[in-house]
Amino acid sequence: MKGFVQNSLLLILLLGCASTPTDGIEIARREVIRSIEMGCLEDIFWGMQADYPLTDYTTYRIWLEMGGTGPSPDEWCREYARSKVN
């Protein structure tokens, strides 16, 4: 019985250790994506994001009023951040 308890405790500890790094990596990955996203949105707001197809929020609104379609700055930055992390 003592061996069973020790083995069970060891198994629980190993499972806990095995799952923690994966969770930590996923949390860090989400934080990095969020940070890149926020930086991208700030750059678009100031007109400094050269990769965004439109200049800034103002040109995006004008583009929509003219009947154009395309990703909003939020959508574009979300995809941009994911592409940089993956």
C-alpha positions as CSV (number, residue, x, y, z in Angstrom):
1,M,0.0,0.0,0.0
2,K,2.8,2.4,0.8
3,G,4.4,1.8,-2.6
4,F,1.1,2.5,-4.3
5,V,0.7,5.8,-2.5
6,Q,4.3,6.8,-3.3
7,N,3.8,5.9,-7.0
8,S,0.5,7.7,-7.1
9,L,2.1,10.8,-5.6
10,L,5.0,10.7,-8.0
11,L,2.7,10.3,-10.9
12,I,0.6,13.3,-9.8
13,L,3.8,15.4,-9.4
14,L,5.1,14.4,-12.8
15,L,1.8,15.2,-14.5
16,G,1.7,18.5,-12.8
17,C,5.3,19.3,-13.9
18,A,4.6,18.1,-17.5
19,S,1.5,20.3,-17.9
20,T,2.9,23.5,-16.4
21,P,5.5,24.5,-19.0
22,T,3.0,24.1,-21.9
23,D,0.5,26.3,-20.1
24,G,3.3,28.9,-19.4
25,I,4.4,28.9,-23.0
26,E,0.9,29.4,-24.3
27,I,0.3,32.3,-21.8
28,A,3.6,33.9,-22.9
29,R,2.6,33.4,-26.5
30,R,-0.7,35.2,-26.0
31,E,1.0,38.0,-24.2
32,V,3.5,38.5,-27.0
33,I,0.7,38.5,-29.6
34,R,-1.2,41.1,-27.6
35,S,1.8,43.2,-27.2
36,I,2.6,43.2,-31.0
37,E,-1.1,43.9,-31.7
38,M,-1.2,46.9,-29.4
39,G,2.1,48.3,-30.9
40,C,0.7,47.8,-34.4
41,L,-2.5,49.6,-33.6
42,E,-0.5,52.5,-32.0
43,D,1.7,52.7,-35.1
44,I,-1.4,52.7,-37.4
45,F,-3.0,55.5,-35.3
46,W,0.1,57.6,-35.8
47,G,0.5,56.6,-39.5
48,M,3.8,54.8,-38.9
49,Q,2.8,51.2,-39.9
50,A,4.2,50.9,-43.3
51,D,2.9,47.4,-43.9
52,Y,-0.8,48.4,-43.4
53,P,-2.3,48.8,-46.9
54,L,-4.0,52.0,-45.9
55,T,-2.3,54.9,-44.2
56,D,-4.2,55.1,-40.9
57,Y,-7.7,55.1,-39.4
58,T,-8.8,58.2,-41.3
59,T,-7.9,56.7,-44.7
60,Y,-9.7,53.4,-43.6
61,R,-12.9,55.3,-42.9
62,I,-12.6,57.2,-46.2
63,W,-12.0,53.9,-48.0
64,L,-15.2,52.4,-46.5
65,E,-17.2,55.5,-47.4
66,M,-16.1,55.1,-51.0
67,G,-17.4,51.5,-51.0
68,G,-14.1,49.8,-50.5
69,T,-13.6,46.7,-48.4
70,G,-10.7,45.4,-46.5
71,P,-9.5,44.6,-43.1
72,S,-10.0,47.1,-40.3
73,P,-6.9,48.2,-38.5
74,D,-7.9,45.8,-35.6
75,E,-8.4,42.8,-37.9
76,W,-5.2,43.6,-39.8
77,C,-3.1,44.0,-36.6
78,R,-4.5,40.8,-35.2
79,E,-3.4,38.8,-38.2
80,Y,-0.1,40.7,-38.4
81,A,0.7,39.8,-34.8
82,R,-0.2,36.1,-35.3
83,S,2.0,35.9,-38.4
84,K,4.9,37.4,-36.5
85,V,4.6,34.9,-33.7
86,N,4.0,31.8,-35.7
